[in-house]
Amino acid sequence: MIRYIAKRLGISILVLLLGSLLLFVLTINSGDPLSDLRESNAPNRDNLIAQRINYMGLNKPWYERYWDWLTGASKCLIGQCELGLDRKGQSVNAMVVTAAGSTLRLVVLATLLAIIIGVTLGIVTAIRQYSGFDYAVTFMAFVFFSLPVFWFAVLLKHYAAIEFNNWIKEAQFSPWTMVIVAAVAAFILMAAIGGEWKRRLINFAVAFVVFGGALFYFDAVTWFRRPSIGLPIFAVVALALAALIIGMTAGFGNKHVRNAVGTTAVIGIVGYGLMRGTLMTNPSWVLLAICLLVGIAIALVSGWVFGGFSRKQAMTSSFLWAVLASLLAMGDLLLSNWSKYLKDQPRPIPTIGSQTPNYDSTFWNHAIDNLTHLALPTVVLTLVSIAAYTRYTRASMLDVLNQDYIRTARSKGISERKVITKHAFRNSLIPLATIVAFDFAGLIGGAVITETVFGWQGMGQLFNVGLNEVDPAPVMAFFLVTGTAAVLMNMLADIAYAFLDPRIAR
């Protein structure tokens, strides 16, 4: 394995070197970096030209300029990057820190959401092969995959931002809107559950009444302007989440896992109830991180104490509940502060920028502000990526489900839940390990377009500005961050592939 990893690392470094050389040569030969100054009538034009030549090193041969950049970039290995100056004399290091933070925040979140949603849909469609739900998910996946990113982004800016901001002033539904939304949601749920037509009609009717009643209630209390989950509902959902995790991992017959997850859930709900109106009023990211770590520690200890012979499974299930319940609590706190944010920002969904400039408010208002700026570009990148994960997961699952050992497991009386989660899905991860890396690299490339449409000050803008101004320093900084991330993800995918299937590393 060590030899295999060393080989992949060497190939990755060679790819980065050749790619950086090619990009540098193409950039410096794409135009004249002094063209705007040559046409200028400024009295100090000659001084400006000399200054820019000095900043960009235009008085040196191209290979010496590339070597200077490569020498400075190589110092990143010891944490002392020297990426030079742009043509205005500004430090590229400072520009990269801000831009990389914005882009990676966007790409990482979009990748995680695409993996979770896409893999889940892929598993369900594989289990429900050739059903109406399978056909519908497949159709929608290809639709989103085929959408041009810039066009889809513009549509979202209009309907999910401008129109939503107009609607949120009153936050009321018309009767026909409630009927249509409830019918569509009930139809989707009916298709996902499946079954005989009689069962489907019953499910549709029940879901229609539930969704319609919920929308009527939300409309009556203007919930969308003053939303909140509340502690009682949080407790109910958290307990339901615990039951779901137990059922999906070990089953209710395993008292060790049941006791471990149940204990973690009770401690978590009580702890959240005590902190919700005190420590969580205006916390910090450090405090939230500490609370998360404490919750995870309690989950692991609970799994260790109550796990018995299922200790590993109990610890894993308790850990999963702690993470998901923490996200649920975070959502409750954000929703509880939504009405306060609306007072500061009457039009809450922005169409441009990664944050509101010079915005001074509470911790939760800043968190909501960052999330609202992140929402639309994340939706664009996520929906474009879901198609690949859905189709690859479906194909891999179907291939595994037709294997002899799956039929053997079923013939031995193993429950379908264990067949799917422990045998089929686990062995279908090998192809997924490969596409995660390619998708991450593709999202970084796609983020250039998305950031341009939404006006994000990220790596995309850094690349565009550098390319338009024939300035290699910002362009090479873009390559250093995004290229390294893409190559690193591909290398990690190769390692994960070899770990999942040891025969590859031989």
PyMOL commands that set and color helices and strands:
alter all, ss='L'
color gray80, all
select helices_A, chain A and resi 2-28+35-38+45-56+62-78+92-127+132-146+149-167+175-193+197-220+231-249+255-276+285-306+308-336+338-344+363-401+404-411+416-427+429-454+459-468+472-500+502-505
alter helices_A, ss='H'
color red, helices_A
deselect
rebuild
show_as cartoon
